[in-house]
Amino acid sequence: MFEPVSEIKNEPPRLIPSMVEGFNAIASHIYIILFPVLLDLMLWFGPLVRIKDLLLPTVLKASEISAPAYGADSQAFLETAKEMWTTILSQFNILSSLRTFPVGIPSLLISKGIIKNPLGSVYVIELQSADSALALMLGLLLLGLVLGSLYFAMIAVVTNPDSGPLKLSELLRQTMQCLLLSFILICGVLVLLIPAVCLVSTLALFLPSLGSLPLLILSLIMVWFLLPIAFSPHGIFANHFNATAAIANSFRLVRSSMNATGMFFIMLILLSYGLDALWSTPPIDSWMLLVGILGHGFISSGLIASSFAFYSRGMKWVQEVIREINAGKPKILS
């Protein structure tokens, strides 16, 4: 006698419904975009805190030590290195440490060297002590992680109508789990990156005819490693998992819906980088850039909310499929 056929009620996660749900959630709670907007405004009008005088002599000394390896081109190498590092360190703002990964507040201006704004030249603070620079950077990273956790937690609440109010104790726990997640990811990337870089360097050295192919291989390796754990932060904030359980469930979701997940992240990347190029069109000293900052705040928050909607739909579907499998019933996947 055949068992009755059971039907999976929840659908696999889909791109367009997740996007619509995410952007509707942000449009209904527009105050959430204040996080990326205020961060960009601080980077735009705040001081330029840099460590140029502290690092530049050390970097140039290292360049002088390695210059003989370039033979007759050593002098050209030194001049190029000095110009490049002087430009980088002149524009690097230590306040950019507020942008943490993988959980953090998105920013349009984080990679731009802001030395002027519509009000004129920015105020420059030159740090002279390595201890104070390190302490400030660590403090900013911790503050960025806390603010990023609050940002993600609020998005998780507005995309899930069944969730309760945000609690301080739960936010602190989630922040600690994000810190642990970051540590796990850094260790994993280092373990993977060191042999991968050695392999790519060897290929580039002995097979220069391959051109940029080794770098493409390295990029594919990183995508292969990072894609299955891309939803780890979502598990911490949406389902209150710890870091290891969040990673495991992210693996499960991505493995169960690889095609849909791949298309979803491709769309997220295209929209994010494509629109960032549009928002960055005005000059850095033009008030029109404020429109770009507001647009970036809404779009980036909407994309993150869409990823939470995609994750929520996907986890409900995966959990229902697992329950049906454990019950030993034939299934119809809708």
C-alpha positions in Angstrom: 0.0 0.0 0.0 1.4 3.4 -1.0 1.9 6.2 1.5 0.1 9.4 0.7 2.2 11.9 -1.2 3.1 14.9 0.9 3.6 18.3 -0.7 6.3 20.8 0.4 4.4 24.0 1.2 7.4 26.3 1.1 9.0 27.1 -2.2 12.8 27.2 -2.8 14.2 30.7 -2.5 13.7 32.9 -5.6 15.5 36.0 -6.8 12.7 38.4 -7.6 10.3 37.8 -4.6 13.3 38.1 -2.2 14.4 41.4 -3.8 10.8 42.8 -3.6 10.5 41.7 0.0 13.8 43.1 1.0 13.3 46.5 -0.6 9.8 46.8 0.7 11.1 46.2 4.2 13.6 49.0 4.0 11.1 51.3 2.3 8.8 50.7 5.3 11.6 51.3 7.8 13.6 54.0 6.0 15.5 55.0 9.2 17.8 52.0 8.7 19.6 53.7 5.8 20.9 56.2 8.4 23.7 53.7 9.3 25.5 53.8 5.9 24.5 57.5 5.3 26.0 58.7 8.6 29.1 56.6 8.1 29.7 58.2 4.7 29.0 61.7 6.0 31.6 61.1 8.8 34.2 60.0 6.2 33.3 62.9 4.0 33.3 65.8 6.5 35.2 64.2 9.3 39.0 64.5 9.9 41.5 62.6 7.9 43.3 60.6 10.6 46.4 59.1 8.9 49.7 57.4 9.7 51.7 58.7 6.8 54.7 60.1 8.8 54.7 56.9 10.9 54.8 54.3 8.0 56.3 56.1 5.0 60.0 55.9 6.2 59.7 52.2 6.9 58.0 51.4 3.6 60.6 53.4 1.6 63.4 51.7 3.5 62.0 48.3 2.6 61.8 49.5 -1.1 65.5 50.5 -1.0 66.4 47.1 0.3 64.6 45.3 -2.5 65.6 47.7 -5.2 68.9 46.0 -6.2 66.9 43.0 -7.4 65.6 45.2 -10.3 69.1 45.8 -11.6 69.3 48.8 -14.0 65.7 49.6 -13.3 66.3 50.0 -9.5 66.1 53.8 -9.6 62.9 53.8 -11.5 61.5 51.3 -9.1 62.4 53.5 -6.1 60.8 56.5 -7.7 57.6 54.6 -8.5 57.4 53.0 -5.1 57.9 56.4 -3.4 55.2 58.0 -5.4 52.8 55.2 -5.0 53.2 54.8 -1.2 53.1 58.6 -0.7 49.8 58.8 -2.5 48.3 55.8 -0.6 49.4 56.9 2.8 48.4 60.5 2.2 44.8 59.5 1.5 44.4 56.5 3.8 42.0 57.4 6.7 42.3 55.2 9.8 38.6 56.0 10.4 37.8 53.6 7.5 38.4 50.8 10.1 34.8 51.3 11.1 33.9 49.3 8.0 34.2 45.7 9.2 33.7 42.4 7.4 31.8 40.2 7.0 29.3 42.0 9.2 29.5 45.8 8.9 28.0 49.0 7.6 28.4 49.4 3.9 30.0 52.6 2.7 30.3 54.4 -0.7 33.3 56.5 0.3 35.4 53.9 2.2 37.8 53.3 -0.7 38.1 56.9 -1.8 40.9 59.1 -0.7 39.0 62.1 0.7 41.3 65.1 1.1 38.6 67.7 0.3 34.8 68.2 0.5 32.4 70.9 -0.4 33.5 72.9 2.6 37.1 72.9 1.6 40.1 70.8 2.6 39.6 68.2 5.3 41.3 68.6 8.7 44.3 66.3 8.9 45.4 64.5 12.1 48.8 62.9 11.8 49.4 60.1 14.3 53.0 59.9 15.5 52.9 56.9 17.8 52.6 53.3 16.7 50.9 52.4 20.0 48.2 55.1 19.7 47.6 54.2 16.0 47.2 50.5 16.9 44.9 51.2 19.8 42.8 53.6 17.8 42.5 51.1 14.9 41.5 48.2 17.3 39.0 50.5 19.0 37.4 51.5 15.7 37.3 47.9 14.5 35.4 46.9 17.7 33.1 49.9 17.4 32.5 49.1 13.7 31.6 45.5 14.6 29.1 46.6 17.3 27.4 49.1 15.0 27.5 46.6 12.1 25.9 44.0 14.3 23.2 46.5 15.3 22.6 47.3 11.7 22.3 43.7 10.7 20.1 42.9 13.7 17.7 45.6 12.8 17.5 44.4 9.2 16.9 40.9 10.4 14.0 42.1 12.6 12.3 44.2 9.8 12.5 41.3 7.3 11.0 38.8 9.7 7.5 39.9 11.0 7.5 37.0 13.4 10.6 38.1 15.3 10.3 39.8 18.6 11.8 43.2 19.6 15.6 43.6 19.6 17.1 42.9 23.0 20.5 44.3 24.2 21.6 41.0 25.7 20.9 39.2 22.4 22.7 41.9 20.4 25.8 41.5 22.6 25.7 37.7 22.1 25.4 38.2 18.3 28.3 40.6 18.3 30.5 38.1 20.1 29.4 35.4 17.6 30.3 37.8 14.7 33.7 38.3 16.3 34.2 34.5 16.4 32.9 34.2 12.8 35.4 36.8 11.6 38.2 34.9 13.4 37.2 31.6 11.8 37.0 33.2 8.4 40.4 34.8 8.7 42.0 31.5 9.8 40.2 29.7 6.9 41.2 32.3 4.3 44.9 32.2 5.5 45.0 28.4 5.4 43.6 28.4 1.9 45.3 31.5 0.6 48.9 30.6 1.5 49.2 27.4 -0.6 47.0 29.0 -3.3 49.3 32.0 -3.6 52.3 29.7 -3.7 50.7 27.7 -6.5 49.8 30.8 -8.5 53.3 32.3 -8.0 54.9 29.1 -9.2 52.7 29.0 -12.3 53.4 32.7 -13.0 57.1 32.1 -12.6 57.6 29.0 -14.7 54.7 29.5 -17.1 54.6 33.2 -17.8 52.7 32.5 -21.0 49.6 31.8 -18.9 49.2 35.5 -18.4 46.4 36.3 -15.9 45.1 32.8 -15.8 46.7 32.0 -12.4 45.0 35.0 -10.9 41.7 33.8 -12.4 42.3 30.4 -10.8 43.0 32.0 -7.4 39.8 34.1 -7.7 37.7 30.9 -8.5 39.3 29.2 -5.5 38.3 32.1 -3.2 34.7 32.1 -4.6 34.5 28.3 -4.1 35.5 28.8 -0.5 33.4 31.9 0.3 30.1 31.2 -1.5 29.0 28.3 0.8 29.5 30.4 3.9 28.0 33.7 2.5 24.9 33.3 4.6 26.7 32.7 7.9 26.0 36.2 9.3 22.3 35.7 8.4 22.1 32.6 10.6 23.5 34.6 13.6 21.0 37.4 13.3 17.9 35.7 11.8 18.0 32.4 13.5 20.2 33.2 16.6 22.7 30.5 15.7 26.2 30.5 17.1 29.0 31.0 14.6 29.7 27.3 13.8 26.0 26.4 13.4 25.5 29.5 11.2 28.4 28.3 8.9 27.0 24.7 8.8 23.5 25.9 7.9 24.9 28.3 5.3 26.6 25.3 3.7 23.4 23.4 3.8 21.3 26.1 2.2 23.8 26.9 -0.6 24.4 23.2 -1.4 20.6 22.6 -1.6 20.0 25.6 -3.9 23.3 26.2 -5.7 21.8 27.6 -8.9 19.4 30.0 -7.2 22.0 31.1 -4.7 24.6 31.7 -7.5 22.2 33.8 -9.5 21.2 35.7 -6.4 24.7 36.7 -5.5 25.6 37.5 -9.1 22.6 39.9 -9.2 23.6 41.4 -5.8 27.2 42.1 -7.0 26.1 43.5 -10.3 23.6 45.9 -8.7 25.9 46.9 -5.9 29.0 47.7 -8.0 27.1 49.0 -11.0 25.0 51.4 -8.9 28.1 52.4 -6.8 29.7 53.6 -10.0 26.6 55.7 -10.7 26.5 57.1 -7.1 30.2 58.0 -7.4 29.9 60.1 -10.5 29.8 63.5 -8.8 33.2 64.9 -7.8 34.2 64.4 -4.2 33.9 68.2 -3.5 30.4 68.5 -5.0 27.2 68.6 -3.0 25.6 66.4 -5.6 27.5 63.5 -4.0 25.0 63.7 -1.2 22.4 62.3 -3.6 24.8 59.4 -4.3 25.3 58.8 -0.5 21.5 58.6 0.0 21.0 56.4 -3.0 23.8 54.1 -1.9 22.4 53.9 1.6 19.0 52.8 0.4 20.2 50.3 -2.3 22.9 48.7 -0.1 20.4 48.3 2.8 17.8 46.9 0.4 20.2 44.4 -1.0 21.2 43.2 2.5 17.5 43.0 3.4 16.9 41.0 0.2 19.6 38.6 1.2 17.9 38.1 4.6 14.6 37.5 2.8 16.3 35.0 0.5 17.9 33.2 3.5 14.7 33.1 5.4 12.8 31.6 2.5 15.6 29.1 1.8 15.9 27.9 5.4 12.2 27.3 5.7 12.3 25.3 2.5 15.4 23.3 3.5 14.0 22.5 7.0 10.7 21.3 5.6 12.5 19.1 3.1 14.6 17.6 5.9 11.5 16.9 8.0 9.9 15.1 5.1 13.1 13.1 4.5 13.3 12.1 8.1 9.6 11.1 8.0 10.4 8.8 5.0 7.6 10.2 2.9 7.7 10.8 -0.9 7.7 14.5 -1.7 6.7 16.9 -4.4 9.0 19.9 -4.4 7.0 22.9 -5.6 
